[in-house]
Amino acid sequence: MLVFADDHKRISARLTEGADDLEKGRLSVSSPLGKSILGAEEGDEVELPLENGKQRKVLIESVEKSPIAVTVSEGTENSPEGAAAVA
């Protein structure tokens, strides 16, 4: 769950390599917000750079991690790290 400091708006989204679709709870890791929160942990406060040069503070209220399958060149699968969902 993400909480924006300025208006206290809350959003729940799962980080994905695809396109943003916040209505379906998907946030692209390549989006400005996705880049800002990638690797953040529960309780962290990150700054989201805005197009006008200002910053918007976002609190990471909670994080859920789920395993992801990673295919390596030999064709075997591993799950070394989890994909983060802010929910």
C-alpha positions as CSV (number, residue, x, y, z in Angstrom):
1,M,0.0,0.0,0.0
2,L,1.3,3.4,-1.0
3,V,0.3,6.6,0.7
4,F,1.0,10.0,-0.9
5,A,2.0,12.5,1.8
6,D,0.4,15.6,0.2
7,D,-3.2,14.3,-0.3
8,H,-3.1,11.0,1.7
9,K,-4.3,9.1,-1.3
10,R,-3.7,5.4,-1.0
11,I,-3.1,3.0,-3.8
12,S,-2.4,-0.7,-3.9
13,A,-0.4,-2.1,-6.8
14,R,1.8,-4.9,-7.9
15,L,5.1,-4.1,-9.6
16,T,5.2,-5.5,-13.1
17,E,7.5,-5.3,-16.2
18,G,4.4,-4.6,-18.3
19,A,2.6,-1.3,-18.7
20,D,0.9,0.6,-15.9
21,D,-2.7,-0.2,-15.3
22,L,-3.6,1.1,-11.8
23,E,-7.2,0.2,-12.2
24,K,-6.1,-3.4,-12.3
25,G,-3.5,-2.9,-9.6
26,R,-0.4,-3.0,-11.9
27,L,2.5,-0.5,-11.7
28,S,5.3,-0.7,-14.2
29,V,8.9,-0.9,-12.8
30,S,9.9,1.4,-15.6
31,S,7.5,4.2,-14.6
32,P,8.7,7.1,-12.5
33,L,6.7,5.8,-9.4
34,G,7.8,2.2,-10.1
35,K,11.5,3.2,-10.2
36,S,11.1,5.3,-7.0
37,I,9.6,2.4,-5.0
38,L,11.6,-0.5,-6.4
39,G,13.6,-2.1,-3.6
40,A,11.8,0.0,-0.9
41,E,10.6,-1.7,2.3
42,E,7.6,-1.2,4.5
43,G,7.9,2.1,6.4
44,D,10.2,3.7,3.8
45,E,9.4,7.1,2.5
46,V,10.5,7.7,-1.1
47,E,10.5,10.8,-3.3
48,L,8.7,10.7,-6.6
49,P,10.2,13.2,-9.1
50,L,7.5,15.1,-11.0
51,E,7.7,16.6,-14.5
52,N,7.8,20.2,-13.0
53,G,11.0,19.4,-11.1
54,K,9.3,19.1,-7.7
55,Q,9.2,16.0,-5.6
56,R,6.2,14.1,-4.2
57,K,6.7,12.0,-1.0
58,V,5.3,8.5,-0.9
59,L,5.1,6.3,2.2
60,I,5.4,2.6,1.7
61,E,2.8,1.5,4.2
62,S,3.0,-2.3,3.5
63,V,4.7,-4.6,1.1
64,E,3.9,-8.2,0.1
65,K,6.5,-10.3,-1.6
66,S,5.7,-13.3,-3.8
67,P,8.1,-15.7,-5.5
68,I,8.8,-15.3,-9.2
69,A,10.2,-17.8,-11.6
70,V,13.4,-16.8,-13.4
71,T,14.5,-18.8,-16.4
72,V,18.2,-19.1,-16.8
73,S,20.1,-19.8,-20.0
74,E,20.3,-23.6,-19.3
75,G,16.5,-23.7,-19.1
76,T,16.2,-24.4,-15.4
77,E,14.1,-22.3,-13.1
78,N,15.0,-20.6,-9.9
79,S,13.2,-18.3,-7.5
80,P,16.0,-16.3,-5.9
81,E,14.0,-13.2,-5.0
82,G,10.4,-12.2,-4.7
83,A,8.4,-9.8,-6.7
84,A,7.1,-6.9,-4.6
85,A,3.5,-5.9,-4.3
86,V,2.6,-2.8,-2.4
87,A,-0.7,-3.7,-1.0
